[in-house]
Every structure is written in structure tokens, then in C-alpha cells.
Amino acid sequence: MVFDVDKTRYIKISVAKQSLQVVEAGETIKSFVISTGKNGCSEQNGSGGTPTGWHYIRIKVGTAADKNAVFVGRRETGEIYSSSLADSHPNRDWVLGRILWLSGLEKGKNRLGDVDTLRRYIYIHGTPDEEQLGTPASHGCIRMNCADVVELFSMVDVGTRVHIFEGDDFEGDGSEDDFSLMGRES
């Protein structure tokens, strides 16, 4: 079955606009300000860039976590983010609240080999660096306000499609010309 963007809930992320939109039946139902990779867009392992193309949410982490819960290696540390905790770990790349771990759908572009989004540990997650939202500042992940990522987490399921693109808008129709499902059923 071909994924139909006019009938299905999915996420679209504009790197140019630093925005994430939840779209259902062709209409935007929620928009969020985000921060993508400070190194721009790149699918290459080690690039620090945000991968483009079609993805899906492979794993959701943190269902019952506090919105400021700290995660390291996708596991809660038991810490709750605070300015004093930040002062004691000045170089930590903070992953807070919820994790939506992405996997690529386009073989050779964002799936498998040196361009595998899942193996690069690319997530949509909460950040304390809210002043950086709206500008590229991450190491490749999609950062969100902690309350926003909790809200988004409740709106999507494992398997929800995510399209990340460089421009202002994506006008695709979900056909095979837009992306390949690599033999996956939707």
C-alpha cells in the first residue's frame, strides 16, 4: 500500500523554516518551532547534519517521563534538568523529556551504510536550549521545547512517517516519485 499524504497523519520538517508540522488529511493540525543541525543537512555518518528525505518513527522513548527528564543513550538517568545540573555538566548535549527515534526509508540516501539515520541516533527530542529554537544548533537531531515534544509524542505513533526537507515547503503527494518504501508496507 502506498502512503497517501492526503489521508494519513505524518510529520513534515522544513529545515529552511526551522519548523515541524503535524499534518493530517492534507491539513496542518499543529506547528512547532525547532532546531536542526548546525552543520546544515547531511545524511553522512559523522557529519553533524540533519538527514533529509522520508523517515518513520522507529521507537518512542519516555512515555511516562517528566518533561525535563534527562536521557543518555536513550535511557533515563534519574536526573531532572535544572540550571545547577547544567552548570555541573557544561558540555553535555541535553536530550530531555521524550525521544522519537527516526529510521530512514530511502535506501542509500538515509538508510543503510554510512547514511543510516537510525545508526546515527537521529531523534526528535526535548532541549533546554530554547533560545536556540528557530535556528540550526543541534548535532543533527531535531530539537524541540520540552513541553512541545511531550505534546508531539502524544500525537504520533511508532510508524508515523516523517519528511525532512531543506526548502520552505514540500508539495509531494506520497507517490513512489516522492519516496521509496523499500518494500515496506505502510
C-alpha positions as CSV (number, residue, x, y, z in Angstrom):
1,M,0.0,0.0,0.0
2,V,1.4,3.4,-0.9
3,F,1.5,6.0,1.8
4,D,-1.0,8.8,1.0
5,V,-0.2,12.2,2.5
6,D,-3.8,13.3,1.9
7,K,-5.3,10.6,4.1
8,T,-2.6,9.9,6.7
9,R,-1.1,11.7,9.7
10,Y,2.5,12.5,9.2
11,I,5.2,15.0,10.2
12,K,6.9,17.4,7.9
13,I,10.0,19.3,8.9
14,S,11.3,22.3,7.0
15,V,15.0,23.0,7.7
16,A,14.7,26.4,6.0
17,K,11.8,27.5,8.3
18,Q,13.1,25.6,11.3
19,S,9.5,24.3,11.7
20,L,7.9,20.9,12.4
21,Q,4.3,20.4,11.3
22,V,1.9,17.6,12.1
23,V,-0.3,17.1,9.0
24,E,-3.5,15.1,8.8
25,A,-5.7,14.6,5.8
26,G,-3.5,17.2,4.0
27,E,-4.1,19.9,6.6
28,T,-1.6,21.2,9.2
29,I,-3.1,20.5,12.6
30,K,-0.1,21.7,14.7
31,S,3.1,23.6,14.1
32,F,6.2,23.8,16.3
33,V,9.5,25.8,16.3
34,I,12.5,23.5,16.2
35,S,16.3,23.5,15.8
36,T,18.0,21.2,13.3
37,G,21.7,20.5,12.7
38,K,24.1,23.5,12.9
39,N,26.1,21.8,10.1
40,G,23.1,22.0,7.8
41,C,21.6,19.0,6.0
42,S,23.6,15.8,5.5
43,E,22.9,12.1,5.7
44,Q,26.6,11.2,6.1
45,N,27.6,9.5,9.4
46,G,29.7,11.9,11.5
47,S,28.6,15.0,9.6
48,G,26.5,16.5,12.4
49,G,23.9,17.4,9.7
50,T,20.2,16.7,9.8
51,P,19.3,13.9,7.3
52,T,16.7,14.7,4.7
53,G,14.1,12.6,2.9
54,W,11.4,10.2,4.2
55,H,11.8,8.6,7.6
56,Y,9.5,7.0,10.1
57,I,9.3,6.9,13.9
58,R,11.0,3.6,14.7
59,I,11.0,3.8,18.5
60,K,9.3,6.1,21.1
61,V,11.1,6.5,24.4
62,G,10.0,8.2,27.6
63,T,6.2,7.7,27.7
64,A,5.9,8.3,31.5
65,A,9.0,10.5,31.9
66,D,9.0,14.0,33.4
67,K,9.1,16.6,30.6
68,N,12.6,17.6,31.9
69,A,13.8,14.1,32.5
70,V,17.4,13.6,31.3
71,F,18.3,10.9,28.8
72,V,21.7,9.5,28.0
73,G,22.0,6.7,25.5
74,R,18.1,6.7,25.3
75,R,17.9,5.8,29.0
76,E,16.6,8.0,31.8
77,T,19.4,8.9,34.1
78,G,17.1,9.7,37.0
79,E,18.1,13.4,36.8
80,I,15.7,16.2,36.1
81,Y,17.2,19.1,34.2
82,S,17.9,22.3,36.1
83,S,20.4,25.2,35.7
84,S,22.6,23.8,38.5
85,L,22.7,20.4,36.7
86,A,23.6,22.2,33.5
87,D,26.4,24.1,35.4
88,S,27.8,20.8,36.6
89,H,27.8,19.3,33.0
90,P,28.6,22.2,30.7
91,N,29.5,20.1,27.7
92,R,26.5,17.7,27.8
93,D,24.3,17.5,24.7
94,W,21.0,17.5,26.5
95,V,18.3,15.1,25.5
96,L,15.2,15.8,27.6
97,G,11.6,14.7,28.1
98,R,10.8,12.4,25.1
99,I,12.7,10.7,22.2
100,L,11.2,9.9,18.8
101,W,14.0,7.8,17.2
102,L,13.9,8.1,13.4
103,S,14.8,5.5,10.8
104,G,15.3,6.3,7.1
105,L,13.1,4.9,4.4
106,E,15.3,5.7,1.4
107,K,18.0,3.0,0.8
108,G,21.3,4.6,0.0
109,K,20.0,8.1,1.0
110,N,19.1,7.8,4.7
111,R,19.0,4.1,5.2
112,L,21.9,1.5,5.5
113,G,25.6,2.0,5.1
114,D,27.2,5.4,6.0
115,V,23.9,7.2,5.7
116,D,21.7,5.3,8.1
117,T,19.6,7.7,10.2
118,L,18.8,5.0,12.8
119,R,22.5,4.2,13.3
120,R,23.3,7.9,13.5
121,Y,21.0,8.1,16.5
122,I,18.9,10.9,15.0
123,Y,15.9,11.8,17.2
124,I,13.2,14.4,17.7
125,H,13.8,15.3,21.4
126,G,13.4,18.0,24.0
127,T,16.1,20.6,24.7
128,P,16.7,23.1,27.4
129,D,18.3,25.5,24.9
130,E,15.0,27.2,24.0
131,E,16.8,30.4,22.9
132,Q,18.3,28.4,20.0
133,L,15.0,27.2,18.7
134,G,14.3,28.7,15.3
135,T,18.0,28.5,14.3
136,P,20.1,25.4,13.4
137,A,22.1,24.4,16.6
138,S,21.9,20.7,17.0
139,H,24.4,17.9,16.2
140,G,21.9,16.5,13.6
141,C,18.8,15.8,15.7
142,I,15.6,17.8,15.7
143,R,15.4,19.7,19.0
144,M,12.1,21.0,20.5
145,N,10.8,22.8,23.5
146,C,10.2,20.1,26.2
147,A,6.5,20.8,26.6
148,D,6.2,20.7,22.8
149,V,7.9,17.3,22.4
150,V,5.7,15.9,25.1
151,E,2.6,17.1,23.1
152,L,4.0,15.8,19.8
153,F,4.8,12.4,21.4
154,S,1.2,12.0,22.3
155,M,0.0,12.9,18.7
156,V,2.1,10.3,16.8
157,D,2.7,6.5,16.9
158,V,5.5,4.2,16.0
159,G,5.5,4.0,12.3
160,T,4.4,7.6,11.7
161,R,6.1,9.0,8.6
162,V,8.4,12.0,8.9
163,H,9.6,14.0,5.9
164,I,12.6,16.3,6.4
165,F,13.4,18.7,3.6
166,E,15.7,21.7,3.1
167,G,13.3,24.1,1.4
168,D,10.4,26.2,2.6
169,D,7.7,23.7,1.7
170,F,7.2,20.2,0.4
171,E,4.4,19.7,-2.1
172,G,4.7,15.9,-2.6
173,D,1.8,13.5,-2.8
174,G,3.4,10.5,-1.2
175,S,3.7,8.7,-4.6
176,E,6.7,6.5,-5.4
177,D,8.2,9.5,-7.2
178,D,8.5,11.3,-3.8
179,F,10.0,8.4,-1.8
180,S,10.5,4.7,-1.8
181,L,9.1,2.4,0.8
182,M,11.9,-0.2,0.1
183,G,9.3,-2.9,0.0
184,R,7.8,-1.9,3.4
185,E,4.1,-1.9,3.8
186,S,2.6,1.2,5.3
